[in-house]
């Protein structure tokens, strides 16, 4: 029932928005008056506290409490995983998923690799399919299909320590909770495979 009401509201908003936009023209605007910009109610980058690494922060489009923001956050998260694996460093994953067990495990693996002088070769992630997120109050559930390229953990001398083959399309999911203080999504659960 909740999903039906949400779709009805969305359809109503789209019809209303289209009607309002189709009725507007520069000639219809009263002299000296202007319409508010469409972005005036969207928080500006300056108004948002920085979340994520300072040199790779969560982008504004991933910081809206709606389905589009949840999907954009998933896409950012996948890019962050790739970025941090290349470093390797786990702290940003801990920061964005403080109560996510799998996030903590991945972060530890990245930190352990760095402490051992290892590096990862390959393993890039590509989203294959992202159905619409399921939204409930301040949570979002996003399932996805993902491709992971073959990956090797290599020690300082270049010897392969561990490897995994290509996984062309595996199922995954991420659960998010909205943080009002950060105005951002926080990962509560994540996994694929």
C-alpha positions as CSV (number, residue, x, y, z in Angstrom):
1,X,0.0,0.0,0.0
2,X,2.8,2.4,0.9
3,X,4.5,1.8,-2.5
4,X,1.3,2.5,-4.3
5,X,0.8,5.8,-2.5
6,X,4.4,6.8,-3.2
7,X,3.9,6.1,-6.9
8,X,0.6,8.0,-6.9
9,X,2.3,11.0,-5.3
10,X,5.2,10.8,-7.8
11,X,2.8,10.7,-10.7
12,X,0.8,13.6,-9.3
13,X,4.0,15.6,-8.8
14,X,5.2,14.9,-12.3
15,X,1.8,15.9,-13.8
16,X,1.7,19.0,-11.7
17,X,5.4,19.9,-12.5
18,X,4.8,19.3,-16.2
19,X,1.7,21.5,-16.1
20,X,3.5,24.3,-14.3
21,X,6.5,24.2,-16.5
22,X,4.5,24.0,-19.7
23,X,2.5,27.1,-18.6
24,X,5.6,29.2,-17.9
25,X,7.4,31.4,-20.4
26,X,9.5,34.5,-20.1
27,X,6.6,36.7,-21.4
28,X,4.3,35.5,-18.6
29,X,6.7,36.6,-15.9
30,X,5.8,39.9,-14.2
31,X,8.4,42.7,-14.6
32,X,10.9,42.7,-11.7
33,X,9.7,39.3,-10.4
34,X,11.5,36.0,-10.9
35,X,10.6,32.5,-10.1
36,X,12.7,30.7,-7.5
37,X,15.4,28.5,-9.0
38,X,14.8,24.7,-9.0
39,X,17.9,24.3,-6.9
40,X,17.0,26.7,-4.1
41,X,15.6,24.0,-1.9
42,X,18.5,21.6,-2.5
43,X,21.3,21.9,0.0
44,X,24.4,23.4,-1.5
45,X,27.8,21.8,-1.3
46,X,28.9,24.5,1.1
47,X,25.9,23.8,3.5
48,X,26.7,20.0,3.7
49,X,29.4,18.8,6.2
50,X,32.1,16.8,4.4
51,X,31.5,13.1,4.6
52,X,34.0,10.6,3.3
53,X,37.7,11.2,2.4
54,X,38.5,14.9,2.0
55,X,39.9,14.2,-1.5
56,X,37.0,11.9,-2.4
57,X,33.9,13.1,-0.5
58,X,30.4,11.7,-0.9
59,X,28.9,13.8,-3.8
60,X,25.8,16.0,-3.2
61,X,23.6,13.8,-5.5
62,X,24.3,10.9,-3.1
63,X,23.3,13.0,-0.1
64,X,19.5,13.2,-0.6
65,X,17.1,11.2,1.5
66,X,15.3,9.6,-1.5
67,X,15.7,6.6,-3.9
68,X,17.9,8.6,-6.3
69,X,20.2,9.6,-3.4
70,X,20.4,6.0,-2.2
71,X,21.3,4.7,-5.6
72,X,23.9,7.5,-6.1
73,X,25.4,6.5,-2.7
74,X,25.7,2.9,-3.8
75,X,27.5,4.0,-7.0
76,X,29.8,6.2,-4.9
77,X,30.4,3.3,-2.4
78,X,31.5,1.0,-5.2
79,X,33.9,3.6,-6.5
80,X,35.2,4.1,-3.0
81,X,35.8,0.4,-2.6
82,X,37.9,0.4,-5.8
83,X,39.8,3.5,-4.7
84,X,40.6,2.3,-1.3
85,X,41.7,-1.2,-2.5
86,X,44.2,0.6,-4.8
87,X,45.7,2.6,-1.9
88,X,45.1,0.2,0.2
89,X,43.5,1.8,3.2
90,X,40.3,1.0,5.2
91,X,39.4,4.0,7.3
92,X,36.9,5.6,4.9
93,X,35.0,2.3,4.8
94,X,34.9,2.3,8.7
95,X,33.7,5.9,8.7
96,X,30.8,5.3,6.3
97,X,29.9,1.9,7.7
98,X,30.7,2.0,11.4
99,X,28.2,-0.7,12.3
100,X,28.5,-2.8,9.1
101,X,30.4,-6.0,9.8
102,X,31.4,-6.7,6.1
103,X,32.5,-3.1,5.8
104,X,34.8,-3.5,8.8
105,X,36.1,-6.8,7.4
106,X,37.0,-5.3,4.1
107,X,38.6,-2.3,5.8
108,X,40.7,-4.6,8.0
109,X,41.8,-6.5,4.9
110,X,42.9,-3.3,3.2
111,X,44.8,-2.1,6.3
112,X,46.4,-5.5,6.8
113,X,47.6,-5.5,3.2
114,X,49.1,-2.0,3.6
115,X,50.8,-3.1,6.9
116,X,52.3,-6.1,5.2
117,X,53.5,-4.2,2.2
118,X,51.0,-6.0,-0.1
119,X,48.9,-4.5,-2.8
120,X,46.0,-5.6,-4.9
121,X,46.1,-6.1,-8.6
122,X,42.8,-6.0,-10.4
123,X,39.5,-6.6,-8.7
124,X,37.7,-3.6,-10.2
125,X,34.0,-3.5,-9.6
126,X,31.3,-2.6,-12.1
127,X,27.6,-2.5,-11.4
128,X,25.6,-4.5,-13.9
129,X,22.1,-3.9,-12.7
130,X,20.6,-1.7,-10.0
131,X,16.8,-2.1,-9.4
132,X,15.0,0.8,-7.8
133,X,15.9,1.1,-4.1
134,X,13.3,0.0,-1.5
135,X,12.7,3.0,0.8
136,X,11.2,2.8,4.3
137,X,11.3,6.0,6.5
138,X,15.0,6.6,7.1
139,X,16.3,3.4,5.5
140,X,17.1,2.3,2.0
141,X,17.6,-1.2,0.7
142,X,19.4,-1.5,-2.7
143,X,20.1,-4.8,-4.4
144,X,22.4,-5.0,-7.4
145,X,24.3,-7.2,-9.8
146,X,28.0,-6.6,-9.9
147,X,31.0,-7.7,-11.9
148,X,34.4,-8.2,-10.1
149,X,37.4,-8.5,-12.3
150,X,40.0,-11.2,-11.3
151,X,42.1,-10.0,-8.4
152,X,45.4,-10.9,-6.9
153,X,47.0,-9.9,-3.6
154,X,50.7,-9.4,-4.3
155,X,53.5,-9.1,-1.7
156,X,56.3,-6.5,-1.9
157,X,58.5,-8.8,-4.0
158,X,55.7,-9.3,-6.5
159,X,54.7,-12.9,-5.5
160,X,51.0,-13.7,-5.6
161,X,49.7,-14.3,-2.1
162,X,46.1,-14.9,-2.9
163,X,43.8,-14.6,-5.9
164,X,40.2,-14.8,-7.0
165,X,38.9,-15.4,-10.6
166,X,36.6,-13.1,-12.5
167,X,33.1,-13.0,-11.2
168,X,31.0,-11.7,-14.1
169,X,27.7,-11.2,-12.4
170,X,27.0,-11.8,-8.8
171,X,24.1,-10.7,-6.6
172,X,24.7,-8.1,-3.9
173,X,22.9,-5.7,-1.6
174,X,23.5,-2.7,0.6
175,X,21.4,-1.4,3.4
176,X,21.6,2.3,4.3
177,X,20.4,4.4,7.1
178,X,19.9,8.2,6.9
179,X,22.1,10.2,9.2
180,X,20.4,13.6,9.8
181,X,23.5,15.0,11.5
182,X,25.7,14.2,8.5
183,X,22.9,14.7,5.9
184,X,24.2,11.5,4.3
185,X,23.6,7.7,4.1
186,X,25.5,5.4,6.4
187,X,26.0,1.7,5.4
188,X,24.5,-0.8,7.9
189,X,25.0,-3.9,5.8
190,X,26.8,-4.7,2.5
191,X,27.9,-7.8,0.6
192,X,28.0,-9.6,-2.7
193,X,29.1,-13.0,-3.9
